[in-house]
């Protein structure tokens, strides 16, 4: 074991691919950016069991969106420079941000807050959020493939359709459709689509959006890595937390859903609504440890170091440290 000495720590820092910031250090990078959200507006953005305060937004999300807006502007200038070089007027395409992380870690809340802050900035860009839930295979297809129990694992997604969706947006198509997922039915809604029409910024949120593919053999040459959705990202964020905290958030969310969505007559999980609080807690922990924790270890956590920004959250869902990839 390497001794924990100042020199060893210094050498480790110099080899790290990330710059690390405490919450206080990161908050200092807000640089006077105004807070455009009220407490009531923030409450509408926060997930069922997530807890985010206006102080959290000011200290962590405002510096992050300030940086993202700088990246967007730099990308626009680069796009215009390239178009000038080529002598054409290529249509501007969305700046794409990927957000990854475990089930129940707060990805959706993070995506919605970033969307609201970006849209409220001086230029008021059009910002859309798409979740990869819509690109899950239907329950019928999952049953056909005998992988219903692995829903949320990489093989349960129509990856080709997801990649094509983002590729079309990046190619400048005037409108692109994304399938719609119902958390009540636990399935894709047949024939229903969300139409995305050339937003300035697109946020794609999902468990496995930072995954890479394994090289595949070709008939006439060496093996090639397949195109993956992250190939089209301009920036990427990983929402991180200690496993014991995520497990507790998952249990909290399960108990909250037991009192709300699970009560609906058509809910796929209606059977869980009748459980006692103790039974529901035990069930939630079993599901977490047998499915979601396995997926986290096998597929999600290994992609963390591919992110441009890692948000490390504490037990109260507060971001305590930020890691920013070195250029």
SEPA-474846 format. One record per residue (C-alpha): residue in three letters; x, y, z. Coordinates in steps of 0.05 Angstrom, whole numbers, plus 5000, padded with zeros to 4 digits. Layout:
! residues N
ALAXYZ
...
! end
This chain:
! residues 327
UNK500050005000
UNK502650694982
UNK503651115045
UNK499051715052
UNK504352255049
UNK503852955020
UNK508352744963
UNK504152124947
UNK497852544949
UNK501053064903
UNK503152524854
UNK496152224854
UNK493152904840
UNK497853034783
UNK495952364751
UNK488452454760
UNK484452614697
UNK479953064739
UNK480453724775
UNK476853654842
UNK472754194877
UNK469454214945
UNK462454504946
UNK465155164971
UNK470555194917
UNK465455024863
UNK460355524889
UNK465656074881
UNK465455944805
UNK458256194801
UNK461156874787
UNK454757254803
UNK450256854758
UNK443157024781
UNK438556494809
UNK432356474764
UNK428255964803
UNK423456064861
UNK422455554916
UNK415755354885
UNK418755274815
UNK424354844843
UNK419454394879
UNK416154234812
UNK422854004784
UNK424953554842
UNK423352814839
UNK418852444887
UNK423952284941
UNK429552764922
UNK431253364965
UNK434353974932
UNK434354674962
UNK435355354929
UNK442155384964
UNK443954724929
UNK442055024863
UNK445955664875
UNK452255304900
UNK452654734851
UNK447854764792
UNK448855504775
UNK456455434766
UNK455254794725
UNK450255134678
UNK454955734672
UNK460355264648
UNK455554894601
UNK453355544570
UNK460655724557
UNK461455044523
UNK455255154481
UNK457755834457
UNK464555544441
UNK461254984402
UNK457255484362
UNK463455884344
UNK466955244323
UNK460855044280
UNK460855724246
UNK468355694234
UNK467655014202
UNK461855234159
UNK465855834136
UNK471755384118
UNK467254924078
UNK463655504045
UNK456755274064
UNK451255454113
UNK450354794149
UNK444354814197
UNK446054884270
UNK445054254308
UNK443454144382
UNK448854144434
UNK447853474467
UNK448953344541
UNK448752634569
UNK446952494642
UNK448451804671
UNK448151474739
UNK444650944780
UNK437250824789
UNK434651304844
UNK440951734845
UNK437352354821
UNK438852374746
UNK431952614726
UNK431953164778
UNK438853384755
UNK436553394683
UNK430453804697
UNK434154314740
UNK439654394687
UNK434254464634
UNK430755014673
UNK437155404687
UNK439655354616
UNK432955574588
UNK432756174636
UNK439656424614
UNK440457084576
UNK439556784506
UNK433656344528
UNK435755734488
UNK430655194473
UNK432554604517
UNK429353914512
UNK430153304557
UNK429452594532
UNK430151984576
UNK432451324549
UNK426450974581
UNK422751074516
UNK428050654481
UNK426950044525
UNK424149454487
UNK416749334499
UNK414748844553
UNK412548364499
UNK419348394466
UNK422948314534
UNK418647704548
UNK420247424480
UNK427647504494
UNK426747244566
UNK430047864596
UNK424248194634
UNK428248114699
UNK434048494667
UNK429949104648
UNK434649704653
UNK440749294634
UNK444049474568
UNK440948894530
UNK433949134547
UNK434549764504
UNK433549854430
UNK440550154425
UNK440250204349
UNK433950634352
UNK436951084406
UNK443351184366
UNK439351334303
UNK435151834342
UNK441152234364
UNK444752154298
UNK438752454262
UNK438653054308
UNK446053164298
UNK444953114223
UNK440253704226
UNK433653354214
UNK427953844226
UNK424253374273
UNK425752704305
UNK421052254344
UNK422551904410
UNK418051344437
UNK414151504501
UNK414651064563
UNK409250984616
UNK411550864687
UNK404450664705
UNK404050124651
UNK411549974659
UNK411749944583
UNK412350334518
UNK405950684497
UNK404350404427
UNK404050934373
UNK405651514420
UNK411851944407
UNK415152564433
UNK417153014374
UNK423653384382
UNK424453974334
UNK431554234330
UNK432654474401
UNK438854894417
UNK440654404472
UNK438553684482
UNK439453324549
UNK439352554545
UNK438552224612
UNK439251474625
UNK442750924662
UNK447350684607
UNK448451294563
UNK456051294574
UNK456950564555
UNK461750364500
UNK460849784453
UNK465249184443
UNK469049144377
UNK465548714326
UNK468848304271
UNK467848534200
UNK468048134136
UNK473448534102
UNK477848814157
UNK479548874230
UNK474348894285
UNK470949564295
UNK467649864356
UNK460250004343
UNK457450714344
UNK454550864412
UNK450051434436
UNK455651774475
UNK459351874409
UNK454452444396
UNK455152784464
UNK458353464469
UNK458553424545
UNK457052884596
UNK455252864670
UNK455352274718
UNK451252344782
UNK454851944836
UNK453451744908
UNK455251214959
UNK451550564947
UNK448350555016
UNK445351245003
UNK442651044935
UNK439550424965
UNK435950835018
UNK433551334965
UNK430950744924
UNK427150484985
UNK424351185000
UNK422051254929
UNK418850564929
UNK414950734992
UNK412751404962
UNK410451054898
UNK406650544941
UNK402451134965
UNK401551444897
UNK402751124829
UNK402150404854
UNK395050574878
UNK392550704807
UNK388150124782
UNK392050044718
UNK398950064751
UNK403449494733
UNK405749494806
UNK398649514836
UNK400248884876
UNK405449274917
UNK400249784940
UNK397349284989
UNK403949155024
UNK405149405094
UNK410749915103
UNK415249365131
UNK413648885073
UNK414649445022
UNK421449625052
UNK423748895050
UNK421248824978
UNK424649464956
UNK431349244986
UNK430748564952
UNK429448884884
UNK435149374894
UNK440248844914
UNK438248314863
UNK437248774802
UNK439249504808
UNK445649404849
UNK447948864800
UNK446649334741
UNK450349884777
UNK456549454789
UNK456549114721
UNK454649664673
UNK453550364702
UNK459250494751
UNK464650264702
UNK462550844656
UNK463451384710
UNK470451584690
UNK468151724619
UNK464152324642
UNK466553044634
UNK463453234701
UNK462152784762
UNK457353044814
UNK458552704881
UNK452452744925
UNK451752645000
UNK446352295041
UNK441552895035
UNK442152914959
UNK446653524966
UNK452553564919
UNK458753564962
UNK464353514911
UNK465053634836
UNK470153304791
UNK471653654725
UNK475453284671
UNK481953614652
UNK482253884581
! end
